[in-house]
Every structure is written in structure tokens, then in C-alpha cells.
Amino acid sequence: MKNRGAILVVVMVLTALSSVVAASLLFRMHAEVAASGAAVGGEQAYSAAYSGIRRAMSIVANDPYHTDWYDNPSLLHNQLVADDGVCRWYFTIYAHNPSDPGNLRFGLTDQAAHIDVNAADEDILAAIPNMTAELVDALLDYRDSDDTPRPQGAEQDYYGQLAYPYLIPNGPLGTVEELLMVRGFTGPVVYGEDANLNGLLDPNEDDGGQTFPPDDGDGVLDRGMLGVLAVDVSAPNIDSDGNPRVNMLTAEREELEYAGLSDQTIDYIMVIRAESSLSEATRRRRGIGEMPSHPAELLEAEYEVTQDHEELDLQAGDVIYSGVGADELADVLDRLTCTDEETLTGLVNVNTAPAAVLAALMGGDEFTARRIVDYRAGLGDIERLTPAWLYAQGVVDAERFVELAPMLTTRSNSFHVRCLGFGVPCGRFRVLEAIIDVSDTRPRITYLRDITRLGLPFVPDADELRRGG
């Protein structure tokens, strides 16, 4: 009996152990299945978000100079990618909406709507909101090639003595967020109040600093340096038909005629070219200035001839006029250039830049910047092809236009995208951020990162999507 009892106890113990092992295995199997499902869901969400990036590439490749990419819900909002029987997968491309800050727009952001952090000079940087003299000097020291610190700046000696020292590039910044490596550029300076980069003023970003991030509680979203600065800002040096512009400083007369210029304008260009080619001493003695550096200098221009030009029946002392006024300016800006460069760097798109960016270009002139933003809302497609509308419509006078035009463009080579990929009803999501370059015949992604860690940027209308809307 004792042996039988012992055997029974052993059997019960083994059975209990087997049950524990089976339960453990079952738990692990469930965990593996759950983990696998989560991973698959995450990858599906990533693929949906990447599909949005590809959609954006196709749009800007076909229409980079107009506004089909700016706010296009029919192509970029709640777009169905796939239905796997468990979840329906969608993408939405979203961006800050300066004309309606309380709501997102469903489109891309023009990189040329920003100031190029690597190309802007000291005066422009100083006019950017919240940019102090110390920050300007530190930034210029960080990106310049020398080791001599500015009065309020910092060179390698400073960074080498930090608790965690590092080398600075003494060259261009790779991203705007690299500003965090520059002395004085803190998170609030770079990101402003938009901690999750969703372009909206969330409750925690407008509570007077009671919760993260720090904010001033004024009801207005401060987007920090990310709202006004960018890297690798460029525009193609082509006309509205996609052809290379004609270099007015070197082109033959036939090329200028082919560009559609009047004889008066061509004669003017040929004369100033001929007289500007004289020796520096001769030009100084006769009071002849440098060659034009931008076609805008032809606007309402006049010139006193300093030598005879028999082929044009001109004598020294005659005054000639460019023949370029409000009616001719758009064609001149569209077709002429003063450089052989295929790409123009550091220019700001007057059709897409926010008022803060335009004001910085104009030395802090917020009134004119706001006037530009308000006026351009009513422009037609033809007017938007060049910045000539600024003068033609009386927004600025000729002198101010000639000053501003070399800093402006109406085109861009690159676009910024943020895309949410998500599943309904599973709730999985991923958020991708990218830069799309269209300078070549085929668009390409030059920058891509996953910013899902910042959280869900906004809540999609799940009820509508569940109904198949």
C-alpha cells in the first residue's frame, strides 16, 4: 500500500509539472503569436506610410511648380492601401497649415519655403524670430571653415572642452536638427512648442509649461527653427517651359532674340556688356559700374553711354533705357539669368514661404511680408510663374524689387513629407518623414526616418473609415 501511495504521489507531481510546462509553452506560444502579429501589423503600417511617400513622389514629379501637392485631400488623406481581411490599411500625408493653424492640410511642404541654414548671411539670420546675436555667431562659427571665434560665437576649442567633447564640421549642416549640436540651440529653440512635430497646437503645448514641452500658453504654435530653416534649398535655373535660361552676360544677340526680348532691351544689354568689359581703371575713371548680377536689374533701368557705339548709332553721353517695365518683367525673369549654374541655391519661394521667412529676407519688415502672403492668395497660375507680380501688382516698388529678386524664386527642387500609415480597426500605426528631390528626371528620396516614437500625430476619423468612407 505504501508503494502504491508513493507511486500515486509521484504521478500527481509529474502531472502537475507537465501541466505547468504545458501552460508555460502555451503562454510562450501565445506571446510569440502576439509578438508576430504586432510585428506584422507594424510592418503593414510602415508599408502603408511608405506608399504615401511614393504617392507624394509621383505628384511632385508631374507637377512640382504648381499647387496640386500643397493641400490635396482627394489624393493624400485617408487613402486606402490594402485590406488584409483583418485590417484596412491607409495613409495620410499631413502638414502645418499656416492659413488655418487649428487644422492640418493634407499635402507636402516646399523646402524653398524656408531659409537655407547653410546659405543665409548674418543679417538674414539675425532677422529670424528668436534668433539672438549669440545664436547667430555660434551658428556662423559652427559652419564656417576657420577656427577664429566671433565675438559671441564658439569654435572647436569650446566644443573640445565640454564634458562630452565632439568635433564640429566647420562646414554645412546636414539637417536643421543638427542645430542641437551648436552652442545655445536647445530643444525649445529648434522645435519650439511642437514637440511631436504634428504641426498642431496640442493641449500640452499650450498650458503655460505645466506639462512638457515648455510653452508660453499664448494660443499660437511656435514651430521653432524648424518652421523657418531648411538645408539644401535649391531651385532649377530653367524657364517655365523647362528650358535652360539664357545667360544675358554671355549670350549672342541671336540667343537674346530667340528668348523673345525686344530690340531695345537687347541693345541695352549689349551696350552695358561692352562697356563693363573695359579695364577696371577705365571703368572707374568713367564711372561705369559692375555688370548686372541678376536680370531684375533691367527693371526701369537707364544708362549713360560712355563711348561711341556706331553699330547702334550711339554716342558718348547718350542715355539709353532697358525697355523693361511691369509688362516685360515676367518674361525677362522667366527667360534670362546671369549665371551658367544649372541649380540656384539658397533662394526662397515667394509663392510658398510663410510671413516669418519673408520678413527675415526683408530685414524684419513684417508688414510687407504679411502683405505678400495676403496678396498671393488671389494669384493665377500664370502670375505665379515668376516673382514679377510683386512689382507688377504694386506690392513693392522697383527699387525694393531689384533688392529682393536675387533672393527669390517660384520653384523648388525638394519637398518635405510627413506621412501617417495606420490600420482600422487594429490601431497599428507608423509615421515616416522624408525629403523628396526632383532635380533629376526621376524623383528620389534624399532623407527618410521613422518618427513613430513621437506618438500618434492626430486621430484619424476611424468611424468613417470603418464604414468604408
Residue, then its C-alpha position, 0 to 999 in steps of 0.5 A: m500500500k505504501n508503494r502504491g501511495a508513493i507511486l500515486v504521489v509521484v504521478m500527481v507531481l509529474t502531472a502537475l509539472s507537465s501541466v505547468v510546462a504545458a501552460s508555460l509553452l502555451f503562454r510562450m506560444h501565445a506571446e510569440v503569436a502576439a509578438s508576430g502579429a504586432a510585428v506584422g501589423g507594424e510592418q503593414a503600417y510602415s508599408a502603408a506610410y511608405s506608399g504615401i511617400r511614393r504617392a507624394m513622389s509621383i505628384v511632385a514629379n508631374d507637377p512640382y511648380h504648381t499647387d496640386w501637392y500643397d493641400n490635396p485631400s482627394l489624393l493624400h488623406n485617408q487613402l486606402v492601401a490594402d485590406d488584409g481581411v483583418c485590417r484596412w490599411y491607409f495613409t495620410i500625408y499631413a502638414h502645418n497649415p499656416s492659413d488655418p493653424g487649428n487644422l492640418r492640410f493634407g499635402l507636402t511642404d516646399q523646402a524653398a519655403h524656408i531659409d537655407v541654414n547653410a546659405a543665409d548671411e548674418d543679417i538674414l539670420a539675425a532677422i529670424p524670430n528668436m534668433t539672438a546675436e549669440l545664436v547667430d555667431a555660434l551658428l556662423d562659427y559652427r559652419d564656417s571653415d576657420d577656427t577664429p571665434r566671433p565675438q559671441g560665437a564658439e569654435q572647436d576649442y569650446y566644443g573640445q572642452l565640454a564634458y562630452p567633447y565632439l568635433i564640429p564640421n566647420g562646414p554645412l549642416g546636414t539637417v536643421e536638427e543638427l542645430l542641437m549640436v551648436r552652442g545655445f540651440t536647445g530643444p525649445v529653440v529648434y522645435g519650439e512648442d511642437a514637440n511631436l512635430n504634428g504641426l498642431l497646437d496640442p493641449n500640452e503645448d499650450d498650458g503655460g509649461q505645466t506639462f512638457p514641452p515648455d510653452d508660453g500658453d499664448g494660443v499660437l504654435d511656435r514651430g521653432m527653427l524648424g518652421v523657418l530653416a531648411v538645408d539644401v534649398s535649391a531651385p532649377n535655373i530653367d524657364s517655365d517651359g523647362n528650358p535652360r535660361v539664357n545667360m544675358l552676360t554671355a549670350e549672342r544677340e541671336e540667343l537674346e532674340y530667340a528668348g523673345l526680348s525686344d530690340q531695345t532691351i537687347d541693345y541695352i544689354m549689349v551696350i552695358r556688356a561692352e562697356s563693363s568689359l573695359s579695364e577696371a581703371t577705365r571703368r572707374r575713371r568713367g564711372i561705369g559700374e559692375m555688370p548686372s548680377h541678376p536680370a531684375e536689374l533691367l527693371e526701369a533701368e537707364y544708362e549713360v553711354t560712355q563711348d561711341h557705339e556706331e553699330l547702334d548709332l550711339q554716342a558718348g553721353d547718350v542715355i539709353y533705357s532697358g525697355v523693361g517695365a511691369d509688362e516685360l518683367a515676367d518674361v525677362l525673369d522667366r527667360l534670362t539669368c546671369t549665371d551658367e549654374e544649372t541649380l540656384t541655391g539658397l533662394v526662397n519661394v515667394n509663392t510658398a514661404p510663410a510671413a516669418v521667412l519673408a520678413a527675415l529676407m526683408g530685414g524684419d519688415e513684417f508688414t510687407a511680408r504679411r502683405i505678400v502672403d495676403y496678396r498671393a492668395g488671389l494669384g493665377d497660375i500664370e502670375r505665379l510663374t515668376p516673382a514679377w507680380l510683386y512689382a507688377q501688382g504694386v506690392v513693392d516698388a522697383e527699387r525694393f524689387v531689384e533688392l529682393a529678386p536675387m533672393l527669390t524664386t517660384r520653384s523648388n527642387s525638394f519637398h518635405v513629407r510627413c506621412l501617417g500609415f495606420g490600420v482600422p480597426c487594429g490601431r497599428f500605426r507608423v509615421l515616416e518623414a522624408i525629403i523628396d528631390v526632383s532635380d533629376t528626371r526621376p524623383r528620389i528620396t534624399y532623407l527618410r526616418d521613422i518618427t513613430r516614437l513621437g506618438l500618434p500625430f492626430v486621430p484619424d476619423a476611424d468611424e468613417l473609415r470603418r464604414g468604408g468612407 
